[in-house]
Amino acid sequence: MFNISKIKNDFPIFKYHRQLTYLDSAAMSLKPKVVIEAEDNYYKKYSANIHRGIYRLSEKATEEYENVRRKIAQFINADSEKEIVFVRNTTEAINLVAYALGRVNLEKGDEIVTTIMEHHSNFVPWQALSNEVGAIFKVIDITDDGYLNLDAYKPKTQNPKSKITTKNLNFLESIITKKTKILALTYVSNVLGTINPVKEIIETAKKINPRIITVVDGAQAIPHYKIHVKDLGCDFLAFSGQKMLGPTGAGVLWGRKELLTQMSPFLFGGEMISEVYLNRTIFAQIPHKFEAGTPHIAGVIGLGAAVDYLTQLGLDKVRDHEKDLTAYALLKLAELKDVTIYGPKEIDRRAGVVTFNLKGVHPHDVAAVLDEENVCLRSGHHCAMPLHERLGIDASVRASFYLYNSKEDVDKLINGLLKVKKIFK
Ligand SMILES: Cc1ncc(COP(=O)(O)O)c(C=O)c1O
């Protein structure tokens, strides 16, 4: 079990806001001191540009930056650090694939498959690409209880003996065809909290069409679970440092070496070249050919410290802690009258994201009242408008948990909601 007060001590924000109950980690995690110090150290002690200077300060900065690349490769069990491309965030990582691979390889009549539970970051780039090249944009629906609608797919917790097999994913065969070039799906829904059986879906998709390219949005998964890309079987994985205790503006695209090597650059300019002549340019090798211009050096170095922090704490423990909190929150919310909770009920198939609505009260009003109680909640469509439309609502309230949250935070949420009910009833 976590020692929450010890963990909270690692996060300076709690010294400035002693009463803070932060329940918006799905939007952005708080930052531990070690991450802030790593960034600070870079600026104070060796703030030179990377990959260019042959003086010691620049070499030190390059070494620290490249060490993080190795660290991330290890963290997600990639084959090589050459497969790690530093970007600003998940959004940029997905756009990179859509531009550099999608635009070149897709033509009229091809298909792109995604799901209704995607964040706009893994929806709009594919929709835009489909419109541009004349591809068919297919969207996998959800069941009423918040799972991807994959025919006979049943959560493991309902029947421990049932395995998610290709047989359970028959429905995919009516969606994915030989013309499907891209399958883009999220590991965890940022609204429903659903943990998708991504490995099994990819396995099935590749059986139907071995040439399909699979892109996994790992933004809500990487901060909370151990994910091994080789085991997952995907071709690309995108995630943001800012949701995993790291600084803003430093994210990651992992891609299979063969694919990254074949792809053309996304942005052109300095850093991404090997040789430039008047009429032609030879691009750098991967991953540098995708990292044009000066990157967010301090941010990447801070991200390295975040990975160390998470590794030391143990992602399995993080997941267990969040499972406890989520189960407790679901229980307590269900005890309140007039609350609609969205997403799966099975705790094993659900992440630490609890989205709900209070009957007759606008989500923004809920969040505003809770703010008065020092509880930070997200309200709105959470960058998932198609999903909200599917749920038949315009907006919702979302509480999301991370390693610094405790059951007392859930209690504060519930007490705040009781206050909302009093005000608005
Ligand atoms: C599932 C998911 N994908 C993508 C994103 C976008 O992340 P970023 O804004 O860091 O690009 C988010 C952010 O909330 C998310 O929850």
The ligand as a Gaussian input file, in Angstrom:
#p B3LYP/6-31G(d) Opt

LIG

0 1
 C       -6.793000       9.351000     -24.520000
 C       -6.128000      10.661000     -24.821000
 N       -5.493000      10.813000     -25.988000
 C       -4.861000      11.948000     -26.303000
 C       -4.845000      13.009000     -25.454000
 C       -4.144000      14.254000     -25.855000
 O       -3.023000      14.477000     -25.070000
 P       -2.134000      15.769000     -25.336000
 O       -3.034000      16.946000     -25.127000
 O       -1.052000      15.679000     -24.323000
 O       -1.669000      15.678000     -26.738000
 C       -5.508000      12.923000     -24.235000
 C       -5.553000      14.059000     -23.314000
 O       -6.373000      14.177000     -22.455000
 C       -6.157000      11.709000     -23.909000
 O       -6.816000      11.564000     -22.756000

